[in-house]
Amino acid sequence: MDQALSLQSVPVWFVVLPDTDAAAAPAATALRFAHRSLLHASGRPWIVGRWDPRTAVTGAHRDTRVAVIGEHAVTADEAERAAAAAAGTASPTALDRLGGRAGSFHLLTSGGGGVRVQGGVVGLRRVFHAAAPIPGGRPVNLASDRADVLAELTGAGLDERRIALEMLTLGVPHPWGGDPLWRGVHAVPGGHRLTIDAGGRPRTTRWWSPPDPVVPLAEGALHLREALTEAVGVRTRGRGLVSSDLGGLDSTAVCCTAARGGAEVVAYTAAIHDEAGDDAYWAERTVRELGNVEHHLVPARDVAMTFDGIDTLQDVLDTPSILTVDRNRRMGIVGLAAARGSRLHFTGLGGDELLAGTPARLHTLFLTHPFAALHAIRGYAAKYRWSRRAVLRQLLDRRSYGAWLDRLARELTAPAAPADEPLLDWTVPPRMPPWATPDAVAAARELLRAGRAAGPRGRDRGEHRELVAMDGISQWTRHIGQMAAPLGIEVSAPYYDARVIEAALAVRTHERITPWRYKPLIVEAMRGVVPEASRSRGTKANATFEEEAGLRRHRGALLVLSEDSRLVRLGLADGEALRAWCGRALSAESESYLLHPTVACEVWLRSREMTPLPAADRKA
């Protein structure tokens, strides 16, 4: 693997350095590849990297420095006032107010010999830290928004155990989901900040907690509308043309909010081969009624299918991405938007887990409002054909998350949960795929058991499950952003703003999460914003056909990956079993999804080896 692949080829990254002479060596390495830098009051490098200067604002007061990088509306005056307030008190309150502003950004501070780095509440704006070895001295702790950049600066090696865990079907459970795959590189959990004090010691502290679900639906809808309007406005302010997905209800709400706010919007809808898919129909109705949106309908024949190009992908991501199998399908529209001249593309990702929520919330509601919970559970049971025995078993199950992880570790090779399993547990238990070697299973089992002490992501099963889902899908969104950055376009997901998340999660459980209405919170919030006919839409397109047809069409690419598998080289996959799976007919709903995490790992490992450096860097 190239030891400076990400430093050289990734167009957007930053590293945060402590205010000490000991950081001179890693600072010098980072500066070799950086386009920009900011300094501590001492004159030493503070933030080094590559970023669009239009996304950054800084403020200073005495020896305190504040920087905001990302999607925000913070002004230089506001940053300076925050620096002055922070310089005059040991309390982080002034900075917390700045960090609570609308948008999605990193908040960075320097002062008193220490640094502080704060990202988002889920997995979109991430923070990582690692210790860089210093010859003849103590290691120096650094922070970054990308794990691969830190790994290259610190010389960290890959942790094969973590790669084994990434092979799990249905996603890696908390606390390992989205964690770096390098030894010694650590992730800061969502809603936490990293502080490296004057002595160089790192610590994480919580700055955000989800609200209690106590707000009535009508009031919550107003709050959500205000938060989403502000989130979209922060991003469109001062811009000309912007682009947006226009597909399901969630992206329609974002697109319409941008158009009603006066932005020049170009919307894209991808048709699908399944005749039951109705995104195109609803998109055309929406555009007709809005009257001020340029609309492009991409025919199904021009939309890539699942598994397209998986043997030739060269994206430089800092973790494997489950999105890999659909990379070309997702990026097709982003590429069209970039070619049209858009530098910001809206997506509705984040809406499903936030607005539909999870029935697992009813597990806790059952203790305080049993009749409301049972009413909803009966509806879900009828809708998804849950058996009464299975529902009762999960309702009465009061195991801790640690106990759930322990059971998962024991059952990694057991049959998958049935499709009609109720959704009231901590999550659907993932399994190791049939081609995982005994060594891979043992490594995954060891890590799962080690994670028991971390505790759940939320206070109960429902909150845990929703936050973990947001972490996972926001990680997809982050990966799309990493894929899109070389095209000069930013992918924006307003549903992951802290204020938007808070507005939605504050709504009463039985009013937000119900089998009787489709996403009632966004339906109520978008009155007068989304055209009336589209606002009441209750359908969602399904891409199962794209998966099955894509598997048949691109089987050769799958076999190419399996023939010279990096996972086989690492002893994590059985090559013969993997090739057999890639070569046979698979059901999209019950079998081919098992391949997705393995393909993601395989493509990621190859990209770290085979991605060519930019021409300028090859000459250097």
Helices and strands as residue ranges (DSSP letters): H 5-9, E 13-16, G 21-23, H 24-33, E 36-39, E 45-50, G 53-55, E 56-61, E 64-71, H 76-87, H 93-99, E 104-111, E 114-118, E 128-132, E 140-144, H 147-154, H 160-166, E 186-187, E 192-196, E 202-206, H 217-236, E 241-245, H 249-260, E 264-270, H 279-290, E 293-298, G 300-302, G 322-326, H 327-340, E 344-346, H 351-351, I 352-356, H 361-368, H 370-384, H 388-396, H 401-410, H 438-450, G 451-454, H 461-484, G 485-487, E 490-492, G 494-496, H 498-505, H 509-512, H 520-525, H 532-535, H 544-553, H 555-563, H 566-569, H 575-583, G 592-594, H 595-610, H 615-619
